[in-house]
């Protein structure tokens, strides 16, 4: 009995303890609800802004203002489009560090406006933390429109702009129907299809299938008008605009991400449509529609402009703009379209028409934003209208066909480029992981107090030019001390990587008859080899011409610099010729029944036939861009920044058609190897009209004397004089002497 009573008492005590723990936990939870997390609440505002499509600077400014209003001290935040990293000293909560992941959601201008209004309210009227937290929760959980609202938005957007570009009411209704179906598809796919690229491709495929179905049933007439109207619903206009805004605010990492994401969306749109359109008869292109609309009467123009305004209202609904802005959106959309077509009728110049209508639309957007107190970042009493950035007035920019009207005419080209010529890597997660790994560091100061050091270097994405020049001097000094065997290996690798880019560009452009498009394609592809060489750390002759800076600073003797350059040149030559030989043996020249081999012969022949002075000047201009690329790559501290910074100057020199001695170490030897195959020669003669006597120019003597000699001299002049000496003149005095740099060298 006593044992039983003791057991019962033990059970009761345990049950009582458990109940007390539960009550304490519940009380703690209730307390937490009454006392929201201060820093977390402020970061929630930034999260809502970023997930709704706001710019980085807008989110940062809003969070800092709210933090100041909530008495948060020493807040420091690093914001990206998919994450927020922040640390702050909160009065009763101590020092805190937070990382907030930002979900990828649809654009919601209404939420941006509400957060900005809340920010003004909190800063002006000293609201409590509970008020701020509850208001943000309401904003975050609010949904503007349901299924019918989305269908209406996509119907107006697709149908309105299809009618505006010159189609009949019949086709515009078909475009609206297909657009509403796409709106339903996007609503269904949201959260289910993780890949945005796949989602866009499938949406484009569905657009083409539904459009073809309506035309085959006799409901629609012109498939091109239907599809291009629906494509307007998918065009990433806001992403393009925001990427430019981020670049203008020096947020390069986010700007790159948004820009590449927008380009991928465009390529995905074209790819999906082409997958279907390749199996149907040829249809009229959108360029015909634009040229026809410039000949319509003014009465018809007014009617079509009004419909374009309705399409703009559709985009306003799509972006969740508040209802009080609908009328202004529609009027501005109608006016911008009217101005565009009016100027097109007057001057028949699409560039001028786009510029004038776009300028007036942006100007009107800003004036109206100030007048109507539309979304704005709290910055004293000075409003910063979001109309020009986030486009609550989509009519200001979206209806302009100069930006998107040619999409249909470029379907085939974009599809080919997206499959064969373009490769974009937008891995924001890698950058975020790097930032998380860096993390905030906690260290003890001299008084023994714990302080926060938030890695402020994360905000310094670029080094000053003086430091870049100093690094170039250090790199040159390192080359003079490096074993020759290592220089040879790195030189061979650099020559092979540049040859790889040259090979890829040749294959990409060999079947493009238009010279401009061919050079554009080569410019997109060729820099891949240079970027790989920069990341790998190879020794490239043209880039090593910048060693002249260290020689002028007397960090090493000029004869030592020349010996390194000669060794690198020979190594690059070996790498280029070996790569060309391997490509020839691989059978790649036989692609397209020998078309690649014939094009290789033609390209090599044109380079081997250049006059001495032309090759010399072309070499000067080439290495001007190449050395700019080397310097720009040194500016960035991030891999993504190095890629973009080095990519753009190389793109420019390739499109310009200038001569690069290391690239020619592949082009001309590859042509010599291809010319030894009678089949490739026959195709070259038939396709390009090359005569047999012209092929005699393709020999090793002309390779070295006619091309390599003048081009190399030009490259040396362009790299050393136009870039190296200029950098020495501008920043040479800021480069520290050798004895002051020993610590840095270590």
C-alpha positions in Angstrom: 0.0 0.0 0.0 2.7 2.4 1.0 4.6 1.6 -2.2 1.4 2.2 -4.2 0.8 5.6 -2.5 4.4 6.6 -3.1 4.1 5.7 -6.8 0.9 7.7 -7.1 2.5 10.7 -5.4 5.4 10.5 -7.8 3.1 10.4 -10.8 1.2 13.4 -9.5 4.4 15.4 -9.0 5.6 14.6 -12.5 2.3 15.5 -14.0 2.2 18.7 -12.0 5.8 19.6 -13.1 4.8 18.9 -16.7 1.7 21.1 -16.4 3.8 23.9 -14.9 6.3 23.6 -17.8 3.6 23.8 -20.3 2.0 26.8 -18.6 5.4 28.6 -18.6 6.0 27.8 -22.2 2.6 29.1 -23.1 3.2 32.2 -21.0 6.5 32.7 -22.7 4.9 32.4 -26.1 2.2 34.8 -25.2 4.9 37.2 -23.9 6.8 36.8 -27.1 3.7 37.8 -29.1 3.2 40.9 -26.9 6.9 41.8 -27.3 7.9 41.4 -31.0 11.5 41.0 -32.0 12.7 44.5 -32.8 15.4 43.7 -35.3 13.3 40.9 -36.8 10.4 43.3 -37.3 12.6 45.8 -39.1 14.1 43.1 -41.3 10.5 41.9 -42.1 9.9 45.2 -43.8 13.0 44.7 -46.0 11.9 41.2 -46.8 8.4 42.3 -47.9 10.0 45.0 -50.1 12.5 42.7 -51.8 10.0 39.9 -52.4 7.6 42.4 -53.9 10.2 43.6 -56.5 11.7 46.7 -54.8 15.2 47.9 -55.4 18.0 47.2 -53.0 18.6 50.8 -52.0 14.8 51.2 -51.3 14.8 48.3 -48.9 18.0 49.4 -47.2 16.8 53.0 -46.7 13.4 51.8 -45.3 15.0 49.4 -42.9 17.5 52.1 -41.6 14.7 54.6 -41.1 12.6 52.1 -39.2 15.5 51.0 -37.1 16.2 54.6 -36.2 12.5 55.0 -35.2 12.6 51.8 -33.1 15.7 53.1 -31.3 18.0 50.4 -32.7 21.7 51.4 -32.4 24.6 50.8 -34.8 22.5 48.8 -37.3 24.5 47.5 -40.3 22.9 45.6 -43.1 24.0 44.0 -46.3 21.1 43.5 -48.7 20.9 41.3 -51.8 17.8 40.4 -53.8 17.5 37.0 -52.2 18.8 37.7 -48.7 19.4 40.2 -45.9 22.4 40.1 -43.5 22.1 42.4 -40.6 23.6 43.1 -37.1 22.5 45.7 -34.6 22.6 46.7 -30.9 19.1 46.5 -29.6 18.5 48.2 -26.2 17.0 45.5 -24.1 18.0 42.6 -26.3 21.7 43.1 -26.7 23.7 42.7 -29.8 22.0 40.6 -32.5 22.9 39.2 -35.9 20.3 38.0 -38.3 20.2 36.4 -41.8 16.8 36.6 -43.6 16.1 34.6 -46.7 13.9 36.5 -49.2 11.5 34.3 -51.2 11.1 34.7 -54.9 7.6 36.0 -55.4 5.7 38.0 -58.0 5.9 41.8 -58.2 3.5 43.6 -55.9 3.7 47.3 -56.2 0.8 47.7 -53.7 2.8 46.1 -50.9 5.8 48.3 -51.7 3.6 51.4 -51.4 2.0 50.2 -48.2 5.4 49.5 -46.6 6.7 52.9 -47.6 3.5 54.6 -46.2 4.0 52.6 -43.0 7.6 53.7 -42.8 6.6 57.4 -43.1 3.9 56.9 -40.5 6.3 55.2 -38.0 9.1 57.8 -38.5 6.7 60.8 -38.3 4.3 59.8 -35.5 6.6 57.6 -33.3 4.5 54.4 -33.5 5.1 51.5 -31.2 6.8 48.3 -32.1 3.5 46.3 -31.7 1.9 48.6 -34.2 4.8 48.2 -36.7 4.8 44.4 -36.3 1.1 43.9 -36.7 0.9 46.3 -39.7 3.7 44.4 -41.4 2.0 41.1 -40.8 -1.2 42.5 -42.4 0.7 43.7 -45.4 2.6 40.5 -45.8 -0.5 38.3 -45.6 -2.7 40.5 -47.9 -3.6 39.2 -51.4 -5.0 41.7 -53.8 -6.8 39.7 -56.4 -8.1 36.2 -56.9 -8.3 34.0 -59.9 -10.7 36.2 -61.8 -8.6 39.3 -61.1 -5.5 37.6 -62.5 -7.4 36.4 -65.6 -8.7 39.9 -66.2 -5.2 41.4 -65.9 -3.7 39.0 -68.4 -6.7 39.4 -70.7 -6.4 43.1 -70.8 -2.6 43.0 -71.1 -2.5 40.6 -74.0 -5.6 41.7 -75.8 -4.9 45.4 -75.4 -1.4 45.4 -76.8 -2.3 42.9 -79.5 -4.9 45.4 -80.8 -2.5 48.3 -80.3 0.1 46.9 -82.6 -2.3 46.8 -85.5 -4.4 43.6 -85.4 -8.1 43.2 -85.6 -10.5 43.0 -82.8 -10.9 39.3 -83.5 -7.3 38.6 -83.1 -7.0 40.8 -80.0 -9.8 38.9 -78.4 -8.0 35.6 -79.1 -4.8 37.1 -77.6 -6.8 38.1 -74.5 -8.2 34.6 -74.2 -4.8 33.0 -74.5 -3.4 35.5 -72.1 -6.0 34.7 -69.4 -5.1 31.0 -69.8 -1.5 31.9 -69.3 -2.4 33.8 -66.2 -4.2 30.7 -64.8 -1.1 28.6 -65.7 1.2 30.9 -63.9 -1.1 30.9 -60.9 -1.1 27.1 -60.9 2.7 26.8 -61.4 3.7 29.3 -58.7 5.4 27.2 -56.0 5.0 24.0 -58.0 7.6 24.5 -60.7 10.8 25.6 -59.0 12.8 26.6 -62.1 11.7 30.0 -63.5 13.3 29.1 -66.8 11.3 25.9 -67.1 8.1 27.7 -66.1 8.7 30.4 -68.8 9.4 27.8 -71.5 6.3 25.8 -70.7 4.3 29.0 -70.6 5.6 30.0 -74.1 4.9 26.5 -75.4 1.3 26.7 -74.0 1.0 30.2 -75.7 2.0 28.9 -79.1 -0.2 25.8 -78.8 -3.3 27.7 -77.8 -2.6 30.3 -80.4 -2.3 27.7 -83.1 -5.4 26.0 -81.9 -7.5 29.2 -82.2 -6.2 29.9 -85.6 -6.7 26.4 -86.9 -10.3 26.5 -85.6 -10.9 29.7 -87.6 -11.4 31.9 -84.5 -8.1 33.8 -84.9 -6.5 34.9 -88.2 -3.0 36.2 -87.6 -1.0 34.0 -85.3 1.8 36.5 -84.9 -0.4 39.2 -83.5 -1.9 36.8 -81.0 1.3 35.4 -79.8 3.2 38.7 -79.5 0.3 40.1 -77.5 0.5 37.3 -75.1 4.3 37.6 -74.9 3.9 41.1 -73.5 2.5 39.5 -70.4 5.7 37.5 -69.9 8.3 40.1 -70.8 10.4 40.9 -67.7 10.3 44.6 -68.1 10.5 45.4 -64.4 13.5 43.1 -64.0 15.3 45.0 -66.8 14.5 48.4 -65.3 15.5 47.3 -61.8 18.8 45.9 -63.0 19.7 49.2 -64.5 18.7 51.0 -61.3 20.8 48.6 -59.2 23.8 49.2 -61.5 23.3 53.0 -61.1 23.4 52.5 -57.3 26.6 50.4 -57.5 24.8 47.2 -56.5 26.6 45.2 -59.2 26.0 41.8 -57.8 22.2 42.3 -57.7 22.2 44.1 -61.0 23.9 41.2 -62.7 21.5 38.7 -61.1 18.4 40.7 -62.3 19.8 41.3 -65.7 20.8 37.8 -66.4 17.5 36.5 -65.0 15.7 38.9 -67.4 17.8 37.7 -70.3 17.2 34.1 -69.5 13.5 34.8 -69.3 13.6 36.4 -72.8 15.6 33.4 -74.2 13.1 31.0 -72.5 10.2 32.8 -74.1 11.7 32.6 -77.5 12.7 29.0 -77.0 9.2 27.8 -76.0 7.5 29.5 -78.9 10.0 28.3 -81.5 9.7 24.7 -80.3 6.1 24.9 -81.5 6.5 27.4 -84.4 9.1 25.2 -86.1 6.3 22.8 -87.0 3.9 25.3 -88.5 4.0 27.3 -91.8 5.7 30.6 -92.0 3.7 33.5 -90.6 3.9 37.3 -90.8 6.5 38.9 -88.5 5.8 41.6 -86.0 8.0 44.1 -88.0 5.3 44.2 -90.6 2.7 45.1 -88.0 4.8 48.0 -86.7 5.4 49.4 -90.1 1.7 49.1 -90.9 0.5 50.9 -87.8 2.5 53.9 -88.7 0.3 54.4 -91.8 -3.1 54.3 -90.0 -5.3 57.4 -89.7 -5.3 59.5 -86.6 -8.9 58.4 -85.6 -7.8 54.8 -85.7 -4.6 55.8 -83.8 -6.7 57.4 -81.0 -8.8 54.2 -80.7 -5.8 51.9 -80.6 -4.1 54.2 -78.1 -7.1 54.0 -75.8 -7.0 50.2 -76.0 -3.3 50.4 -75.3 -4.3 52.3 -72.1 -6.6 49.4 -71.2 -3.6 47.1 -71.7 -1.6 49.2 -69.3 -4.4 48.9 -66.7 -4.0 45.2 -67.2 -0.4 45.4 -66.3 -1.3 47.6 -63.3 -3.6 44.9 -62.0 -0.9 42.3 -62.8 1.6 44.2 -60.6 -1.0 44.7 -57.8 -1.0 48.5 -58.2 -3.6 50.2 -56.0 -6.9 50.9 -57.6 -6.5 54.7 -57.2 -3.7 54.6 -59.7 -5.6 52.7 -62.5 -6.9 55.8 -64.3 -3.5 57.5 -64.3 -1.9 54.3 -65.5 -4.3 54.0 -68.4 -4.1 57.6 -69.4 -0.3 57.6 -69.4 -0.2 54.3 -71.3 -2.5 55.7 -74.0 -0.6 58.9 -74.3 2.8 57.2 -74.5 1.5 54.8 -77.3 0.0 57.8 -79.2 3.2 59.7 -79.0 5.2 56.7 -80.1 3.1 56.1 -83.2 2.7 59.8 -84.0 6.5 60.3 -84.0 6.9 57.1 -86.1 4.5 58.6 -88.6 6.3 61.9 -88.6 9.9 60.8 -88.7 9.6 57.1 -89.5 12.5 56.5 -87.1 11.8 53.9 -84.4 14.8 55.0 -82.3 13.6 58.6 -82.1 10.0 57.5 -81.5 11.0 55.2 -78.6 13.3 57.9 -77.1 10.7 60.7 -77.2 7.8 58.7 -76.0 9.8 57.0 -73.3 11.3 60.2 -72.1 7.9 61.9 -71.8 6.5 58.8 -70.0 9.2 58.7 -67.4 9.0 62.5 -66.9 5.3 62.4 -66.5 5.6 59.4 -64.1 7.9 61.3 -61.8 5.7 64.4 -61.8 2.6 62.3 -61.1 4.3 60.3 -58.4 5.2 63.5 -56.5 1.8 64.9 -57.0 -0.1 61.8 -55.9 2.4 60.7 -53.2 3.0 57.3 -54.8 5.5 54.7 -53.4 8.5 56.5 -52.1 11.4 55.8 -49.8 11.5 57.9 -46.6 14.3 60.3 -47.1 13.6 63.4 -45.1 10.8 65.3 -46.7 12.0 64.6 -50.3 10.0 61.9 -52.1 11.7 59.4 -54.4 8.9 58.3 -56.7 8.7 54.6 -57.4 6.8 55.2 -60.7 10.1 55.5 -62.5 11.7 52.5 -60.9 9.1 49.9 -60.1 6.7 51.0 -62.7 3.4 51.4 -61.0 2.7 53.1 -64.3 3.6 50.3 -66.7 2.3 52.3 -69.6 5.2 54.6 -69.3 7.6 52.0 -70.6 5.9 48.6 -71.3 3.9 49.5 -74.5 6.9 50.7 -76.4 7.5 48.2 -79.2 11.0 49.5 -79.7 12.0 47.3 -76.7 9.9 44.3 -77.3 8.1 44.6 -80.6 10.8 42.8 -82.6 10.7 39.7 -80.4 8.7 37.7 -82.8 11.1 38.4 -85.7 13.9 37.2 -83.5 12.4 34.0 -82.3 14.5 31.8 -84.5 17.7 33.7 -83.8 17.1 33.8 -80.1 16.4 30.1 -80.0 19.6 29.3 -81.8 21.6 31.6 -79.5 20.0 30.2 -76.4 20.9 26.7 -77.3 24.3 27.1 -79.0 25.7 30.4 -78.2 24.6 31.6 -74.7 25.4 30.3 -71.3 24.5 32.3 -68.3 25.4 31.3 -64.7 23.5 33.3 -62.2 24.2 31.4 -59.0 23.2 33.9 -56.3 23.2 31.1 -53.7 27.0 30.8 -54.1 27.5 34.5 -53.3 25.1 34.2 -50.3 26.9 31.1 -49.0 30.2 33.0 -49.2 28.7 35.9 -47.2 27.2 33.6 -44.6 30.6 31.9 -44.2 32.2 35.3 -43.6 29.6 36.1 -41.1 29.7 38.7 -38.4 32.7 38.5 -36.1 32.6 39.1 -32.4 35.8 40.3 -30.7 36.9 41.9 -27.5 38.0 45.5 -27.6 40.7 47.0 -25.4 38.2 47.6 -22.6 37.0 44.1 -22.5 33.6 45.0 -24.0 32.2 42.8 -26.7 31.7 44.7 -30.0 30.4 43.8 -33.4 32.5 43.9 -36.5 30.1 43.1 -39.4 32.6 42.6 -42.3 32.2 46.0 -43.8 34.3 44.8 -46.7 31.2 43.1 -48.0 30.0 46.5 -49.0 33.2 47.3 -50.8 32.7 45.2 -53.9 35.4 47.0 -55.9 39.0 48.1 -55.1 40.3 51.6 -55.9 42.3 51.9 -59.0 45.4 52.8 -57.0 45.2 49.4 -55.3 44.6 47.7 -58.6 47.7 49.3 -60.0 49.7 48.2 -57.0 48.4 44.6 -57.4 49.5 44.7 -61.1 53.0 45.7 -60.0 53.1 42.9 -57.4 51.8 40.4 -60.0 54.6 41.5 -62.4 57.2 41.2 -59.8 55.9 37.7 -59.0 56.2 36.7 -62.7 59.9 37.7 -62.7 60.5 35.5 -59.7 58.4 32.5 -60.9 60.2 29.4 -62.2 60.3 29.3 -66.0 58.7 25.8 -66.0 55.6 27.2 -64.2 55.4 30.2 -66.7 55.5 27.7 -69.6 52.7 25.6 -68.2 50.6 28.6 -67.4 51.3 30.1 -70.8 50.3 26.9 -72.6 47.1 26.8 -70.6 46.3 30.4 -71.4 46.9 29.8 -75.1 44.7 26.8 -75.1 41.9 28.5 -73.2 41.9 31.5 -75.6 41.9 29.0 -78.4 38.9 27.3 -76.9 37.0 30.6 -76.9 38.1 31.2 -80.6 37.0 27.6 -81.5 33.6 28.0 -79.9 33.0 31.4 -81.5 33.9 30.0 -85.0 31.4 27.2 -84.6 28.7 29.5 -83.3 29.0 32.1 -86.1 29.8 29.9 -89.1 26.2 29.6 -90.4 25.1 33.2 -89.8 25.1 35.1 -93.1 24.5 38.6 -91.5 27.9 40.1 -90.6 26.5 42.1 -87.7 24.8 39.1 -86.1 27.8 36.9 -86.7 30.1 39.4 -84.9 27.6 39.8 -82.1 27.5 36.0 -81.7 31.3 35.8 -81.7 31.4 38.6 -79.1 29.0 36.7 -76.8 31.0 33.4 -77.0 34.7 34.3 -77.4 35.1 36.0 -74.0 34.3 32.7 -72.3 37.9 31.6 -73.0 39.3 34.8 -71.6 37.2 34.6 -68.5 38.3 31.0 -67.9 41.9 32.1 -68.4 41.5 35.0 -65.8 39.9 32.7 -63.2 42.5 29.9 -63.9 45.4 32.4 -63.5 47.1 31.7 -66.9 49.9 33.7 -68.4 48.6 35.7 -71.4 51.0 37.7 -73.5 48.7 40.5 -74.2 47.7 40.9 -70.5 51.3 40.6 -69.4 52.1 43.8 -71.3 51.0 45.6 -68.2 54.2 44.5 -66.6 55.5 47.7 -68.0 54.1 49.5 -64.9 56.5 47.6 -62.6 59.4 48.2 -64.9 58.7 51.9 -64.9 58.6 51.8 -61.1 62.0 50.1 -61.2 60.6 47.0 -59.4 62.4 44.8 -61.9 64.7 45.4 -64.9 63.2 45.9 -68.4 65.3 43.0 -69.7 63.7 40.7 -67.2 60.2 41.8 -68.3 61.1 41.2 -71.9 62.4 37.7 -71.2 59.2 36.9 -69.4 57.1 38.2 -72.3 59.0 36.3 -74.8 58.6 33.0 -72.8 54.9 33.7 -72.4 54.5 34.4 -76.1 56.2 31.1 -77.1 54.1 29.3 -74.5 50.9 30.8 -75.8 51.9 29.9 -79.4 52.4 26.3 -78.4 49.1 26.1 -76.6 47.2 27.7 -79.5 48.7 25.5 -82.2 48.3 22.3 -80.1 44.7 23.1 -79.5 44.1 23.8 -83.2 45.8 20.5 -84.0 43.6 18.6 -81.6 40.4 20.2 -82.9 41.4 19.3 -86.5 42.0 15.7 -85.4 38.7 15.6 -83.5 36.7 15.9 -86.8 35.0 19.1 -85.6 35.7 20.8 -88.9 33.3 18.4 -90.6 30.3 19.8 -88.8 27.6 20.8 -91.3 29.1 18.7 -94.1 32.4 20.7 -93.9 30.8 24.1 -93.3 32.8 24.7 -90.1 36.0 23.7 -91.9 35.2 26.0 -94.9 34.5 28.9 -92.5 37.7 28.3 -90.7 39.6 28.5 -93.9 37.8 31.7 -94.9 38.5 33.3 -91.5 42.2 32.3 -91.5 42.6 33.6 -95.1 41.1 37.0 -94.2 43.5 37.4 -91.3 46.6 36.2 -93.2 45.8 38.7 -96.0 45.7 41.8 -93.9 47.9 44.8 -94.9 50.7 45.4 -92.4 49.3 48.8 -91.2 45.8 47.5 -90.8 47.0 44.6 -88.7 49.2 46.9 -86.6 46.4 49.4 -85.8 43.9 46.6 -85.3 46.3 45.0 -82.8 46.6 48.3 -80.9 42.9 48.7 -80.5 42.5 45.0 -79.6 44.9 45.1 -76.7 43.5 48.4 -75.5 40.3 46.5 -74.7 42.1 43.3 -73.5 44.1 45.2 -70.9 41.1 47.2 -69.9 39.5 43.7 -69.2 42.5 42.7 -67.1 42.3 45.9 -65.1 38.5 45.6 -64.7 38.8 42.0 -63.5 41.3 43.3 -60.8 38.8 45.8 -59.6 36.3 43.3 -58.4 36.7 41.2 -55.2 34.0 38.7 -56.2 34.1 36.0 -58.8 30.9 37.2 -60.4 32.3 40.7 -60.6 35.5 39.5 -62.2 33.5 37.5 -64.8 31.3 40.5 -65.8 34.1 43.0 -65.7 36.4 41.0 -67.9 33.6 39.8 -70.2 32.5 43.2 -71.4 35.7 44.7 -72.9 36.5 41.4 -74.7 33.0 41.4 -76.1 33.7 44.9 -77.4 37.0 44.0 -79.1 35.5 40.9 -80.7 32.5 42.7 -82.1 34.8 45.4 -83.4 36.8 42.7 -85.3 40.2 43.7 -84.0 43.3 41.4 -84.1 44.6 39.5 -81.1 47.9 37.8 -81.5 47.1 34.9 -79.2 43.7 34.3 -80.7 45.3 34.2 -84.1 47.6 31.5 -82.8 44.4 29.3 -83.1 42.6 30.9 -86.0 45.3 30.8 -88.7 46.9 27.4 -87.8 43.4 25.9 -87.7 42.8 27.4 -91.2 46.1 25.9 -92.4 45.1 22.5 -91.0 41.6 22.7 -92.5 43.0 23.7 -95.9 44.9 20.4 -96.1 41.5 18.6 -96.4 40.2 18.8 -100.1 36.6 18.4 -99.0 36.7 21.6 -96.8 38.5 23.4 -99.6 35.8 22.5 -102.1 33.1 23.7 -99.7 35.0 27.0 -99.2 35.4 27.5 -102.9 31.7 26.8 -103.5 30.3 28.7 -100.6 32.6 31.7 -100.3 34.1 31.9 -103.8 37.7 31.4 -102.7 40.1 30.8 -105.5 42.8 28.2 -105.4 45.6 30.7 -105.8 44.3 32.6 -102.7 44.8 29.5 -100.6 48.5 29.8 -101.2 48.5 32.6 -98.7 47.7 30.1 -95.9 51.2 29.1 -94.9 53.4 29.4 -91.8 55.5 32.1 -93.3 52.6 34.4 -93.8 51.2 33.5 -90.4 54.3 34.8 -88.7 55.4 37.7 -90.9 52.1 39.0 -92.3 49.9 38.6 -89.3 51.7 37.7 -86.0 54.4 40.3 -86.4 52.3 43.4 -87.0 49.5 42.3 -84.7 52.0 41.5 -81.9 53.6 44.9 -82.3 50.2 46.5 -82.2 49.2 44.5 -79.1 52.4 45.7 -77.3 51.7 49.3 -78.2 48.1 49.1 -77.1 48.8 47.3 -73.9 51.9 49.1 -72.8 51.4 52.6 -74.0 47.6 53.1 -74.0 47.0 51.3 -70.7 50.2 50.5 -68.8 51.9 53.9 -69.2 48.6 55.7 -68.5 48.1 53.8 -65.3 51.6 54.5 -64.2 51.1 58.2 -64.9 47.8 58.4 -63.0 48.5 56.0 -60.1 52.2 55.2 -60.1 53.0 57.7 -57.3 50.5 55.9 -55.1 52.2 52.5 -55.5 54.3 52.0 -52.4 58.0 51.2 -52.6 59.1 47.6 -52.3 60.4 47.9 -48.8 56.9 49.0 -47.6 55.1 46.1 -49.3 56.8 43.1 -47.7 53.9 42.6 -45.4 51.5 42.6 -48.3 53.6 40.2 -50.3 53.6 37.8 -47.4 
